[in-house]
Amino acid sequence: MKFSEAWLREWVDPPVATDELVQQITMAGLEVDAVEPAAAAFSGVVVGLVTAVEKHPNAEKLSVCSVSNGAESHQVVCGAPNVRAGLVTAFAQVGAKLPGDFKIKKAKLRQVESYGMLCSAAELGLGEDADGIMELPDGLPPGADLRAALTLDDQCIEVDLTPNRGDCLSLRGLAREVGVLNQAPVTPVAIPAVTPTHDAVFPVTLTAANACPRYLGRVIRGVDVSRPSPWWLKERLRRCGLRSIDPIVDVTNYVLLELGQPMHAFDLDKLTDGIDVRFATAGETLTLLDGKSVELDSATLVIADRAGAVAMAGVMGGAATAVSDKTVDVFLECAYFNPLAVAGTARRFGLHTDAGHRYERGVDSTLQADAMERATQLLLDVAGGEPGAVFAAVQPEELPVAAEVTLRETRLARVAGFSVPAATVDEVLERLDFERVARNQTDDGVEWTVRVPSHRFDVAIEADLIEEVCRIYGYNKLPSRRPHTDLTLARVPRNETPVTALKRQLAAAGYQEVVTYSFIGPEQQRRFDPELEPQTLANPMSVDQSVMRTSLLPGLTEVWRGNRARQQTRLRIFEIGQCFLPGNTLTQRLNVGGLLTGSRDEEGWLDKGVGEPIPGAGVKAGAIDFFDVKGDVEQLLAWQGVHGAEFRPLSDDPALHPGQAATVHVGETCVGRLGRLHPAIESELELTQAVFAFELDAERLLRRDPPTYLPVSRFPAVRRDLALLLDRTVPSAAVQACVEEVLGERLVDFTVFDVYTGKGIESTKKSVAVGLTIQDASATLTDDQITEFEGAVIGALKERLNAELR
């Protein structure tokens, strides 16, 4: 909310400067976002009185004016269409400086001398109106400095209120807070009752009384909408961030800012047979004030007449019954809506209004009568008219009941960390309008029971009262001291690895951690995991965050797209987070996912081969490929002590490329998957380079067997290299498994150091070169033993895998 400091000080004027006032408001929990001057910098501008106007002899659209500054009269040439004798306006004298460092000098316009300038609001930075010069109140004395006369040395303060503090969305609420903080008196505006001058009423029915238990309406006949709003009204609206529309809208906006009560005015001649506050029928339509046509649902509360809905309750009025320049009779209304009945309505229809912003947070249920009288009097003063009696439709049993909350002195001291004097608590609660029900002295201290005021929807339990006392007393007064407690060493199971260690390992491998939302859009879910029906949120922030993710890949891919849009071509990122798997009950699973794309190494002078195609490989030299992501996963598994992991081809995963994907198995348990993103996804997301990813079960990855000690053999190791001719479909893991079974503990290292296909090899075959390191823990191996082991390995490979030596 944005407000004028000068307007606030009319309600409460504490003896503090602007900076200290801003600091107080922030420390009280009403964070100040910005403070800016109410008017741009200018000087030498005074209140001027136009005493005479004549046509310019040489220009049809110009006038020659006599302008008095109280001491003498000056000739000024002016082109404004609204200049006239008797007008009080802004007069920039010769030597004045306007915003933008524009200096006023003596000038000659079409052979007529001009000694100054009559200014529009736009020229002084006081608004957007540039069609005519400013029209100031008649009571301002000519020659008075304009800044002082209009209180322009004011500050506009913008506060960012949390949703629980809807009571401060008005000058009345802010003044209450400032008065309490400074122990200063608050002077509310006087609101006398308006005496009706006719008997006309417009009946109101509360069909949805549980959603709207109070609705007030008043008929005002004979208003003159053509009258301009007075300068003071338009200026106060401007300083609070609102522009002037017409007298009726300006008055309702003024009351909204002053008291916090949203109001609306209908053109009475456009309404039919009374008002009914009800829920819409499915399919009912309404054209709103902004011209947008919406189809309502049965959860939308509306204001209706016999012809249908005329307003979306608590959000926006309808265009069909709006006040226009032809309006003569108006129906002025204000209401109390249950916050739960209107919460979310504006968001469902893509709207945001000041009224909806307040009603969702809660409007004082006792405020409507004062607001009606205040708005009526202002409207009569501004636009004239004859007021009728107020018609009040009320269902008392549906109105909020003031809660009673108990605060214990001992609990306050325990939560705050120090003792607040009981007299201070008494004063804080009283000044915040908490009605004392009881104050009892017990063995443990004082207990207060208070009745919560109708404007404080956020106070319901003892902790809320503790917060009120602490913030008014001053968080900066809370003592600072070191806590004392007995600390015990945490138990760290030997078979569990902390998540932080996994993050450090991935960071050491060159990955950067990202954190994405657990909510994704249905389209992302369909793209990456179409077979699962995700959990849908009951109250999503947006359509793009309406379902719970079942995989980390959608979020990681969106991060890559964001980086790619910012000219990044190389990326390695990871995320550890919960995924939510549907079923009879929603299951949470901790996953670790990674994404890598671009070049294998950062650009450097050694990368001579980058960009040159490898014959038959389909990728650029130096670019990341399937084996990079597979190697990173193998390294991660090895770090965690997982040996013997098997990678099995994966061809039916909707998220991964059918020819460049694999599942990861530890024993017979599948612990994850890896590979290149599916071509359909790359095409749909317009990815211009290959993107590889992995996703593993982090909970399985974080479990490990306790480390065991293996002695280092004192005897030499022997290496034997074998070049094997195998079917292309035989994975190297099968070769390793066969060799390990034959050699057992004697095999201390197995490595694949070459794979060849092409000239000299059948198209269905491949040549795989492997290195076997053999070592015995108790004796030196002889040549005969090594030859025997080698023969056994070759025989087993031939028998099981149809392998041949090249």
C-alpha positions in Angstrom: 0.0 0.0 0.0 1.2 3.5 -0.8 0.2 6.5 1.3 1.0 10.1 1.9 2.9 11.0 5.0 1.2 14.4 5.2 -2.2 12.6 5.1 -1.1 10.2 7.8 0.0 13.0 10.1 -3.5 14.5 9.9 -4.5 11.3 11.8 -1.5 11.0 14.1 1.5 13.3 14.2 4.3 11.8 16.2 7.4 13.9 17.0 9.7 11.9 14.7 11.2 12.7 11.3 10.4 10.7 8.1 13.4 8.4 8.4 12.6 7.4 12.0 8.9 7.0 11.1 9.8 4.6 8.3 12.2 2.7 10.6 9.4 2.3 13.2 6.9 1.0 10.7 9.4 -1.5 9.4 10.4 -2.7 12.8 6.7 -3.2 13.7 6.4 -5.7 10.9 5.1 -3.4 8.1 8.1 -3.5 5.8 8.6 -0.2 3.9 9.5 -0.9 0.2 10.1 2.7 -1.0 10.0 6.3 0.0 9.8 8.9 -2.7 8.9 12.7 -2.8 5.3 13.6 -3.6 6.4 16.1 -6.1 9.4 16.5 -8.4 11.9 19.2 -7.6 11.0 22.7 -8.8 11.3 26.3 -7.4 10.0 29.7 -8.2 6.5 28.6 -8.8 3.7 30.4 -6.9 0.0 30.6 -6.7 -1.2 32.8 -9.6 -4.6 34.4 -10.1 -5.7 35.0 -13.7 -7.3 38.4 -13.7 -7.9 38.9 -17.4 -7.8 36.9 -20.6 -7.6 38.2 -24.2 -7.2 36.6 -27.6 -3.7 36.6 -28.9 -3.5 38.9 -31.9 -1.4 36.7 -34.0 -2.3 33.1 -32.9 -5.8 31.6 -32.8 -5.0 29.0 -30.1 -3.1 31.3 -27.8 -4.3 33.7 -25.1 -2.7 36.7 -23.5 -3.4 36.6 -19.8 -2.9 39.0 -16.9 -1.7 37.0 -13.9 -1.4 38.4 -10.4 1.2 37.0 -7.9 -0.4 39.1 -5.1 2.0 42.0 -5.5 1.9 42.8 -9.2 0.4 41.7 -12.4 2.4 39.9 -15.2 1.6 39.4 -18.9 1.7 35.7 -19.8 1.0 34.0 -23.1 -0.9 30.7 -22.6 -2.2 28.0 -24.9 -4.3 26.0 -22.4 -7.9 25.6 -23.4 -9.2 26.0 -19.8 -7.5 29.3 -19.0 -10.1 31.9 -17.9 -10.4 35.0 -15.7 -10.7 34.2 -12.0 -8.8 30.9 -12.3 -6.3 30.1 -9.5 -3.4 28.2 -11.0 0.3 27.4 -10.9 2.4 30.4 -12.1 6.1 29.8 -12.9 7.7 33.2 -12.7 10.8 34.3 -14.7 13.7 32.6 -13.1 11.7 29.6 -11.9 13.2 26.1 -12.4 10.9 23.3 -13.4 11.5 19.5 -13.3 14.2 18.5 -15.7 16.2 21.6 -14.9 14.1 23.7 -17.2 14.5 27.4 -16.5 11.7 29.9 -17.2 12.9 33.0 -19.0 11.3 36.1 -20.5 10.1 35.1 -24.0 8.3 36.5 -27.0 5.6 34.3 -28.6 4.3 35.5 -31.9 5.5 39.1 -31.2 3.9 39.2 -27.8 6.1 39.2 -24.7 5.5 36.6 -22.0 6.8 37.0 -18.4 6.4 33.5 -17.1 4.4 30.4 -17.6 1.1 28.9 -16.4 1.8 25.2 -15.7 -0.1 21.9 -16.1 0.2 19.1 -13.6 2.4 17.1 -16.0 4.8 20.0 -16.3 5.3 20.1 -12.6 5.5 16.4 -12.2 2.2 16.3 -10.3 0.3 14.0 -12.6 -0.3 13.0 -16.2 -2.7 15.7 -17.1 -1.2 17.9 -19.8 -4.4 19.0 -21.6 -4.8 22.2 -19.5 -3.2 24.2 -16.7 -3.8 23.3 -13.1 -7.0 24.4 -11.5 -6.3 25.1 -7.8 -8.7 25.8 -4.9 -10.0 29.4 -4.8 -8.9 30.0 -1.3 -5.2 29.9 -2.0 -3.6 33.4 -1.6 -1.9 34.6 -4.8 1.9 34.8 -4.5 2.1 32.0 -2.0 4.9 29.5 -2.8 3.2 26.6 -4.5 5.1 23.9 -2.6 4.1 25.3 0.7 0.5 26.1 -0.3 -0.1 22.5 -1.6 2.0 20.8 1.0 4.2 19.3 -1.8 7.2 18.7 0.4 5.5 15.5 1.3 6.7 11.9 1.1 4.9 8.9 -0.5 5.6 5.8 1.5 5.0 2.3 0.1 4.7 -0.6 2.6 4.7 -4.2 1.7 2.2 -5.8 4.0 2.2 -9.5 4.8 -1.2 -11.2 4.1 -2.1 -11.3 7.8 -2.1 -7.5 8.2 -5.0 -6.5 6.1 -6.0 -4.1 9.0 -3.2 -1.8 7.9 -4.5 -1.4 4.3 -5.9 2.0 5.2 -4.8 5.3 6.7 -7.0 4.5 9.7 -5.1 1.2 10.3 -1.7 2.7 9.8 -2.5 5.7 12.1 -3.5 3.2 14.8 -0.1 1.4 14.5 1.9 4.7 14.5 0.0 6.0 17.5 0.7 2.9 19.5 4.4 2.9 18.5 4.8 6.5 19.6 2.2 6.7 22.4 0.7 9.5 20.4 -3.0 10.4 20.2 -4.9 9.4 17.1 -7.5 11.8 15.8 -9.9 9.9 13.6 -12.0 11.8 11.0 -15.4 12.9 12.2 -18.2 10.9 10.5 -21.6 12.4 11.3 -24.7 10.7 10.1 -26.2 12.1 6.9 -29.8 13.1 7.1 -32.0 11.5 4.4 -33.9 13.9 2.2 -36.2 11.4 0.5 -37.7 7.9 1.2 -36.5 6.0 -1.8 -34.8 2.7 -1.1 -33.5 -0.2 -3.2 -34.2 -3.6 -1.5 -31.4 -6.1 -0.8 -31.7 -9.9 -0.3 -28.9 -12.1 1.2 -29.4 -15.5 -0.4 -25.8 -16.3 0.4 -25.9 -14.9 4.0 -23.0 -17.1 5.1 -20.7 -15.5 2.5 -22.2 -11.9 2.9 -23.9 -11.4 6.2 -24.0 -7.6 6.0 -24.9 -5.5 2.9 -25.7 -1.7 3.1 -27.2 0.3 0.2 -28.3 3.9 -0.2 -30.0 5.7 -3.1 -28.6 9.1 -3.9 -30.6 11.1 -6.5 -29.6 14.0 -8.7 -25.8 13.6 -8.7 -23.8 15.7 -11.2 -21.1 13.4 -12.6 -19.9 16.2 -14.9 -18.4 18.1 -12.0 -14.7 17.6 -11.7 -13.3 16.2 -8.5 -11.7 18.9 -6.3 -7.9 19.3 -6.5 -7.3 18.0 -2.9 -9.2 14.8 -3.7 -7.4 14.1 -6.9 -4.0 15.0 -5.3 -4.5 12.6 -2.4 -5.4 9.8 -4.7 -2.3 10.6 -6.8 0.0 10.4 -3.8 -1.4 7.0 -3.0 -0.9 5.7 -6.5 -4.4 6.1 -7.9 -5.6 8.3 -10.7 -8.7 10.3 -10.8 -11.6 8.9 -12.8 -14.8 10.7 -12.0 -16.3 12.2 -8.7 -18.1 9.0 -7.8 -15.2 6.6 -8.4 -12.8 9.0 -6.7 -15.0 9.2 -3.6 -15.2 5.4 -3.3 -11.4 5.1 -3.8 -10.9 7.8 -1.2 -12.9 5.9 1.4 -11.1 2.7 0.5 -7.7 4.4 1.3 -8.9 6.3 4.3 -11.0 3.6 6.1 -10.1 0.4 4.3 -13.7 -0.4 3.2 -14.2 -1.2 -0.5 -17.3 0.4 -2.0 -19.1 0.5 -5.3 -21.7 2.7 -7.0 -24.2 1.4 -9.5 -26.2 3.5 -11.9 -29.6 3.1 -10.3 -31.5 3.3 -13.6 -29.6 0.3 -14.9 -30.6 -2.0 -12.0 -33.8 -4.0 -11.9 -36.0 -5.0 -8.9 -33.5 -5.1 -6.1 -30.2 -6.6 -5.2 -29.5 -10.3 -4.4 -26.2 -11.5 -3.0 -25.9 -15.1 -4.2 -23.5 -17.6 -5.8 -23.5 -17.6 -9.5 -25.1 -20.4 -11.5 -22.7 -22.5 -13.7 -22.3 -20.9 -17.1 -23.6 -17.5 -16.1 -21.6 -14.7 -17.8 -20.6 -11.2 -16.7 -18.8 -8.4 -18.5 -16.6 -6.6 -16.0 -15.7 -2.9 -15.8 -12.4 -3.5 -17.6 -14.4 -4.9 -20.6 -13.4 -8.5 -19.9 -16.2 -11.1 -20.3 -16.0 -14.0 -17.9 -18.0 -17.2 -17.5 -18.8 -17.7 -13.8 -18.9 -20.9 -11.8 -21.0 -22.0 -8.9 -18.1 -21.0 -6.5 -18.2 -17.3 -7.5 -20.1 -14.9 -5.2 -22.0 -12.3 -7.2 -24.1 -9.2 -6.7 -27.2 -9.7 -8.9 -30.5 -8.1 -9.8 -33.4 -9.8 -11.5 -31.7 -9.7 -14.9 -28.6 -11.5 -13.7 -25.2 -10.9 -12.2 -24.1 -7.2 -12.1 -20.8 -7.5 -10.2 -18.3 -10.1 -9.0 -18.6 -9.7 -5.2 -15.6 -8.3 -3.6 -13.6 -8.1 -6.8 -15.1 -5.9 -9.6 -18.3 -4.4 -10.8 -20.0 -5.1 -14.1 -19.9 -2.8 -17.1 -23.7 -3.0 -17.8 -24.5 -1.1 -14.5 -21.5 1.1 -14.3 -21.8 4.8 -13.6 -21.3 7.0 -16.7 -21.4 10.7 -17.6 -25.2 10.3 -18.1 -25.8 8.9 -14.6 -28.2 10.9 -12.4 -29.2 8.5 -9.7 -26.8 6.1 -8.0 -27.1 3.1 -5.7 -24.1 3.3 -3.3 -23.2 0.0 -1.6 -20.7 -1.5 0.8 -20.6 -4.9 2.3 -18.8 -7.3 4.6 -17.8 -10.5 2.7 -16.5 -13.6 4.5 -12.8 -13.8 3.4 -13.1 -17.5 2.6 -16.0 -16.8 0.3 -14.0 -14.5 -2.0 -10.5 -15.8 -1.5 -9.0 -17.0 -4.8 -11.9 -15.6 -6.9 -9.7 -12.8 -8.4 -6.9 -15.2 -9.2 -9.2 -17.7 -10.9 -10.2 -15.1 -13.4 -6.8 -13.5 -13.8 -7.8 -10.3 -11.9 -6.2 -8.2 -9.2 -8.1 -5.3 -7.7 -7.7 -3.2 -4.6 -11.1 -4.4 -3.3 -10.2 -8.1 -3.8 -6.8 -7.5 -2.2 -8.6 -6.3 1.0 -11.5 -8.6 1.1 -9.3 -11.7 0.8 -7.3 -10.5 3.9 -10.4 -9.5 5.9 -12.3 -6.2 6.2 -13.6 -5.1 9.6 -17.2 -6.4 9.9 -18.3 -3.3 11.9 -16.9 -0.7 9.5 -19.7 -0.6 6.8 -22.0 2.0 8.5 -19.2 4.5 9.0 -18.0 4.0 5.5 -21.4 4.5 4.0 -21.9 7.8 5.9 -18.4 9.0 5.1 -18.8 8.2 1.4 -22.3 9.8 1.2 -21.1 13.1 2.7 -18.1 13.3 0.4 -20.2 12.5 -2.6 -22.7 15.2 -1.7 -19.9 17.7 -1.3 -18.3 16.8 -4.6 -21.1 15.9 -6.9 -24.3 17.1 -5.1 -27.4 15.0 -4.9 -30.1 14.0 -2.4 -29.5 11.1 -0.1 -32.0 8.5 0.9 -32.1 6.3 4.0 -29.6 3.4 4.3 -31.1 0.0 3.6 -29.2 -2.6 5.7 -29.6 -6.3 5.0 -27.9 -8.2 7.9 -27.8 -11.7 9.2 -26.3 -11.3 12.7 -25.8 -15.0 13.3 -23.4 -15.2 10.3 -21.2 -12.3 11.4 -17.8 -13.0 12.9 -17.8 -13.5 16.7 -14.9 -11.8 18.5 -12.5 -14.4 19.9 -11.2 -14.4 23.4 -7.5 -15.2 23.9 -5.5 -15.6 27.1 -1.9 -14.4 27.5 0.3 -15.7 30.3 3.1 -13.6 31.6 5.3 -16.7 32.1 4.7 -17.8 28.5 5.5 -14.3 27.2 8.8 -14.3 29.1 9.7 -17.8 27.9 9.0 -17.1 24.2 10.5 -13.6 24.2 13.5 -14.6 26.2 13.1 -11.8 28.8 10.4 -10.3 31.0 8.1 -7.5 29.7 6.7 -5.3 32.5 3.0 -6.1 33.1 2.1 -2.4 32.9 3.7 -2.3 29.4 1.6 -5.3 28.3 -1.5 -3.5 29.7 -0.8 -0.4 27.7 0.1 -2.3 24.4 -3.1 -4.4 24.5 -5.3 -1.4 25.3 -3.8 0.9 22.6 -4.2 -1.9 20.0 -7.9 -2.0 20.9 -7.9 -5.4 22.6 -10.8 -5.3 25.0 -9.8 -6.6 28.4 -12.1 -9.4 29.6 -10.0 -10.4 32.7 -6.7 -9.7 34.3 -5.8 -12.2 37.0 -2.8 -12.4 39.3 -1.7 -16.1 39.7 1.2 -17.7 41.5 3.1 -17.8 38.2 2.4 -14.2 37.2 -0.3 -12.2 35.5 -2.8 -13.7 33.0 -4.7 -11.5 30.6 -7.8 -12.5 28.7 -8.8 -10.1 26.0 -11.4 -9.9 23.2 -9.9 -9.5 19.8 -11.0 -6.4 17.9 -13.1 -6.9 14.7 -10.3 -5.7 12.4 -7.7 -8.2 13.6 -8.4 -11.4 11.7 -4.8 -12.6 12.3 -5.1 -12.9 16.1 -6.4 -16.3 17.4 -4.0 -17.9 19.8 -1.6 -16.9 22.6 1.4 -16.8 20.3 -0.3 -14.0 18.3 -0.6 -11.9 21.4 3.0 -12.5 22.3 4.0 -11.3 18.8 1.9 -8.2 19.2 3.5 -7.3 22.6 7.0 -7.9 21.2 6.7 -5.9 18.1 5.2 -2.9 19.8 7.6 -3.1 22.7 10.4 -3.2 20.0 12.4 -6.1 18.6 15.4 -3.9 18.9 15.0 -3.9 22.7 15.1 -7.6 23.0 18.3 -8.5 24.9 21.1 -10.4 23.1 22.7 -13.2 24.9 24.4 -16.5 24.2 22.3 -19.6 24.8 23.6 -22.2 27.2 22.7 -25.8 26.7 24.3 -29.2 27.0 25.3 -30.4 23.5 25.6 -34.1 22.7 27.5 -35.5 19.8 25.1 -36.6 17.0 25.0 -40.3 16.1 26.3 -40.8 12.6 25.4 -44.3 11.3 28.3 -46.0 9.6 26.0 -47.3 6.8 24.5 -43.9 5.9 26.1 -41.1 4.0 24.8 -37.5 4.6 23.2 -35.7 1.8 25.8 -32.9 2.1 28.6 -35.4 1.3 26.7 -36.4 -1.9 26.4 -32.8 -2.9 30.1 -32.2 -2.3 31.0 -35.2 -4.5 28.8 -34.0 -7.4 30.3 -30.5 -7.0 33.8 -32.0 -7.1 32.8 -33.7 -10.4 32.1 -30.3 -11.9 28.3 -30.0 -11.3 26.5 -27.0 -9.9 23.5 -27.5 -7.6 20.1 -26.0 -8.5 16.8 -26.0 -6.6 13.6 -26.1 -8.6 10.0 -26.2 -7.6 8.3 -29.4 -6.5 5.3 -28.3 -8.6 5.3 -28.5 -12.3 2.7 -28.0 -15.1 0.6 -30.8 -16.5 2.3 -30.4 -19.9 5.7 -31.0 -18.4 4.4 -34.1 -16.6 2.9 -35.4 -19.8 6.2 -34.8 -21.7 8.5 -36.6 -19.3 6.3 -39.1 -17.5 3.0 -39.6 -19.3 2.2 -43.0 -17.7 1.8 -41.6 -14.2 -1.2 -39.5 -13.1 0.4 -36.9 -10.8 -1.1 -35.5 -7.6 -2.9 -32.3 -8.4 -2.8 -29.3 -6.0 -6.0 -28.1 -4.5 -5.0 -24.4 -4.6 -2.1 -24.0 -7.1 -0.2 -20.8 -7.5 -0.5 -21.1 -11.3 -1.3 -23.6 -14.0 2.4 -24.1 -14.5 2.8 -25.2 -10.9 -0.4 -27.2 -10.4 0.8 -30.9 -10.1 3.5 -32.6 -7.9 6.5 -33.7 -9.9 7.3 -37.4 -10.3 10.8 -36.8 -11.7 13.5 -34.2 -11.4 14.1 -34.1 -15.2 11.4 -31.4 -16.0 12.9 -28.9 -13.6 16.5 -29.6 -14.7 15.5 -29.2 -18.3 13.8 -25.8 -17.6 17.0 -24.6 -15.9 19.0 -25.6 -19.0 16.5 -23.7 -21.3 16.8 -20.6 -19.1 20.6 -20.8 -19.3 20.5 -21.4 -23.1 18.3 -18.4 -23.6 21.2 -16.4 -21.9 23.8 -17.6 -24.4 25.2 -20.4 -22.2 26.3 -23.4 -24.2 27.9 -25.6 -21.5 26.2 -26.8 -18.4 26.5 -29.4 -15.6 23.9 -29.1 -13.0 22.4 -31.4 -10.3 19.5 -31.4 -7.9 18.6 -33.6 -4.9 14.9 -33.4 -4.1 11.7 -35.2 -3.3 9.6 -36.7 -6.1 6.0 -37.6 -5.4 4.7 -40.9 -6.8 0.9 -41.5 -6.9 -0.8 -44.6 -5.7 -3.1 -45.6 -2.9 -1.2 -43.1 -0.9 1.2 -40.5 -2.1 4.8 -41.7 -1.8 7.7 -39.4 -1.5 11.1 -40.5 -2.8 14.4 -38.7 -2.6 16.0 -38.6 -6.0 19.3 -37.2 -7.3 19.3 -36.0 -10.8 21.9 -34.4 -13.1 22.0 -32.8 -16.5 25.0 -32.1 -18.7 25.4 -30.7 -22.2 27.9 -28.8 -24.3 31.6 -29.5 -24.5 33.4 -32.0 -22.3 35.9 -29.5 -21.0 35.9 -25.7 -20.8 37.3 -23.8 -23.7 41.1 -23.7 -23.8 44.1 -23.6 -26.1 44.5 -27.3 -25.9 41.1 -28.1 -27.4 42.4 -28.4 -30.9 39.9 -31.0 -32.0 36.7 -29.4 -30.8 34.2 -28.9 -33.6 35.7 -31.5 -36.0 33.3 -34.3 -36.7 34.3 -37.9 -35.8 33.6 -40.2 -38.7 30.5 -42.3 -38.0 30.1 -40.9 -34.5 27.4 -38.3 -35.2 28.9 -35.9 -32.5 31.5 -33.3 -32.5 34.9 -34.0 -31.0 35.0 -32.8 -27.5 31.2 -32.7 -27.1 29.6 -34.6 -24.2 28.2 -38.0 -25.2 26.5 -41.0 -23.5 29.7 -42.3 -22.0 30.3 -39.1 -20.2 27.1 -39.3 -18.2 27.7 -43.1 -17.8 31.1 -42.4 -16.4 29.9 -39.8 -14.0 27.3 -42.2 -12.6 29.9 -45.0 -12.4 32.2 -42.6 -10.5 29.3 -41.7 -8.1 28.5 -45.4 -7.5 32.2 -46.2 -6.9 32.6 -43.4 -4.4 29.7 -44.8 -2.5 31.2 -48.3 -2.5 28.7 -49.7 -4.9 30.5 -52.3 -7.1 29.2 -54.5 -9.8 26.5 -52.1 -11.0 25.0 -53.2 -14.3 23.9 -50.9 -17.1 21.1 -52.4 -19.2 19.8 -50.9 -22.5 16.6 -48.9 -22.1 14.4 -48.3 -25.2 10.9 -47.5 -23.9 11.5 -44.5 -21.6 9.4 -41.5 -22.9 12.0 -39.1 -21.5 15.2 -40.7 -22.9 16.6 -41.5 -26.3 15.7 -45.2 -27.2 19.2 -45.8 -28.6 21.2 -43.8 -26.0 19.7 -44.7 -22.6 20.2 -47.3 -19.9 18.9 -48.4 -16.5 21.2 -48.8 -13.6 20.9 -52.0 -11.6 22.6 -53.0 -8.4 22.0 -56.7 -8.1 18.4 -57.1 -9.4 17.3 -53.7 -8.1 16.9 -50.8 -10.5 18.3 -47.7 -8.9 18.0 -45.2 -11.7 18.3 -44.4 -15.4 20.5 -42.3 -17.6 20.9 -41.2 -21.2 20.2 -38.6 -23.8 16.8 -36.7 -23.8 14.3 -38.2 -26.2 14.4 -36.7 -29.7 10.7 -35.7 -29.4 11.4 -33.7 -26.2 14.5 -32.1 -27.8 12.3 -31.1 -30.8 9.3 -29.9 -28.7 11.5 -27.8 -26.5 13.6 -26.5 -29.4 16.9 -27.8 -27.9 19.7 -27.2 -30.4 22.3 -29.5 -28.9 22.4 -33.0 -27.3 21.4 -33.0 -23.6 22.2 -35.9 -21.4 20.7 -36.6 -17.9 20.6 -39.1 -15.1 18.2 -39.7 -12.3 19.0 -42.1 -9.4 17.4 -43.2 -6.2 19.2 -41.0 -3.7 18.0 -43.0 -0.6 19.6 -46.1 -2.1 22.7 -44.2 -3.1 23.1 -42.9 0.5 23.1 -46.4 2.0 26.4 -48.2 2.1 28.0 -51.2 3.7 30.5 -50.3 6.4 34.0 -50.2 4.9 36.1 -53.3 5.4 39.9 -53.7 5.5 41.6 -55.6 2.7 45.3 -56.3 3.1 47.7 -55.2 0.3 49.4 -58.2 -1.3 53.2 -58.3 -1.0 53.4 -60.3 -4.3 53.7 -58.8 -7.8 50.7 -58.4 -10.1 50.6 -59.4 -13.7 48.6 -57.8 -16.5 47.3 -59.6 -19.6 45.6 -57.9 -22.5 43.0 -59.7 -24.6 41.5 -58.5 -27.9 38.1 -60.1 -28.2 35.8 -60.4 -31.2 32.2 -60.2 -29.8 28.7 -59.7 -31.1 27.8 -56.0 -31.1 24.9 -56.7 -28.7 27.2 -58.1 -25.9 27.9 -55.4 -23.3 31.4 -55.1 -21.7 29.7 -55.7 -18.3 29.0 -59.2 -19.4 32.6 -59.8 -20.3 33.7 -58.4 -16.9 31.2 -60.6 -15.0 32.4 -63.7 -16.8 36.1 -62.8 -16.1 35.3 -62.1 -12.4 33.6 -65.4 -12.0 36.5 -67.3 -13.4 39.3 -65.5 -11.6 37.5 -64.6 -8.4 39.7 -62.6 -5.9 42.8 -62.9 -8.1 41.3 -60.3 -10.5 42.3 -57.0 -8.9 41.5 -54.8 -11.9 39.5 -55.0 -15.1 39.5 -52.3 -17.8 38.2 -51.8 -21.3 40.8 -49.8 -23.2 39.6 -50.0 -26.8 36.5 -50.7 -28.8 36.7 -51.0 -32.6 34.2 -51.4 -35.4 34.8 -50.9 -39.1 37.1 -52.2 -41.8 38.2 -55.8 -41.2 35.4 -56.5 -38.8 32.1 -58.0 -39.7 29.2 -55.6 -39.4 27.6 -57.7 -36.7 30.8 -57.8 -34.6 33.0 -55.5 -32.6 36.5 -55.8 -31.3 36.9 -55.1 -27.5 40.3 -54.9 -25.9 40.4 -55.6 -22.2 43.2 -55.5 -19.6 43.2 -58.0 -16.8 45.4 -57.4 -13.7 45.9 -60.7 -11.8 47.5 -61.0 -8.3 47.6 -63.6 -5.6 47.4 -62.5 -2.0 49.6 -65.4 -0.7 52.2 -66.3 -3.4 53.9 -65.2 -6.6 52.1 -66.4 -9.7 54.1 -68.6 -12.0 54.0 -68.4 -15.8 52.2 -71.7 -15.9 49.5 -70.5 -13.5 49.0 -67.3 -15.4 48.7 -69.2 -18.7 46.2 -71.5 -17.1 44.1 -68.6 -15.8 44.3 -66.9 -19.2 43.1 -70.1 -20.9 40.3 -70.5 -18.5 39.1 -67.0 -19.1 39.3 -67.4 -22.9 37.4 -70.7 -22.7 34.7 -69.2 -20.5 34.3 -66.2 -22.8 34.0 -68.4 -25.8 31.5 -70.8 -24.2 29.2 -68.1 -22.7 29.6 -65.1 -25.0 30.8 -66.8 -28.2 33.9 -64.6 -28.0 37.0 -65.2 -30.1 40.6 -63.9 -29.9 41.6 -61.6 -32.7 
